[in-house]
């Protein structure tokens, strides 16, 4: 019985906690970030200059993409292969 009452109380109190999360930005940095994200999602700060690439840039991009298929994807990753990571001992 106590468990049931406790579970019901918790479920009833959940919207109160969710409201605290949506209360708004907590710091000026977060407010600035929220502002930029809203500009981006609403397309309010888009450039009027279209971004284009030259034929050479497109060709080089395509060659780079095609070259990425030359390497076989390993079936698994062996942690002992590929060298070692420097532990930062200042050597």
C-alpha positions in Angstrom: 0.0 0.0 0.0 2.8 2.4 0.9 4.6 1.7 -2.4 1.5 2.4 -4.4 0.9 5.7 -2.6 4.5 6.7 -3.1 4.4 5.8 -6.8 1.3 7.8 -7.3 2.7 10.8 -5.4 5.9 10.6 -7.6 3.9 10.5 -10.8 1.8 13.5 -9.7 4.9 15.5 -8.8 6.7 14.8 -12.0 5.2 17.8 -14.0 6.5 20.1 -11.2 10.1 19.0 -11.9 9.7 19.2 -15.6 8.5 22.8 -15.2 11.7 23.7 -13.4 13.7 22.4 -16.3 11.8 24.5 -18.9 11.9 27.7 -16.8 14.4 29.3 -19.2 18.1 29.8 -19.6 20.1 29.9 -16.3 23.0 32.0 -17.4 23.8 34.8 -19.9 25.9 32.3 -21.9 23.0 29.9 -22.1 20.7 32.8 -23.2 23.1 33.7 -25.9 23.3 30.1 -27.1 19.5 29.8 -27.1 19.3 33.0 -29.1 21.7 31.7 -31.8 20.0 28.4 -32.0 16.6 30.1 -32.5 18.0 32.3 -35.3 19.4 29.2 -36.9 16.3 27.1 -36.7 14.1 29.9 -37.9 16.4 30.8 -40.7 16.5 34.5 -39.6 20.2 35.1 -40.1 20.8 33.3 -43.4 23.3 34.8 -45.8 21.9 36.3 -49.0 25.0 35.2 -50.8 24.6 31.7 -52.2 27.6 29.4 -51.4 28.8 27.7 -54.5 31.8 25.6 -55.4 33.8 25.5 -58.5 34.0 22.5 -60.8 37.5 21.7 -59.6 36.3 21.8 -56.0 33.4 19.4 -56.7 35.7 17.1 -58.6 38.3 17.0 -55.8 35.5 16.4 -53.3 34.1 13.5 -55.3 37.6 11.9 -55.7 38.2 12.2 -52.0 34.8 10.6 -51.3 35.4 7.7 -53.8 38.9 7.1 -52.3 37.3 6.6 -48.9 35.9 3.3 -50.3 39.3 1.9 -51.0 39.8 0.9 -47.4 38.2 -2.3 -46.1 36.1 -1.9 -43.0 37.5 -4.3 -40.4 35.2 -6.9 -38.9 36.3 -5.9 -35.4 38.7 -3.4 -33.8 41.8 -4.9 -32.1 42.9 -2.7 -29.3 46.5 -4.0 -29.4 47.1 -2.8 -32.9 47.7 0.8 -34.0 50.4 1.9 -31.6 50.2 3.4 -28.2 48.9 6.5 -26.7 51.3 8.8 -24.9 50.4 9.0 -21.2 51.5 12.6 -21.0 54.6 12.0 -18.8 56.3 15.0 -20.4 58.8 12.9 -22.5 
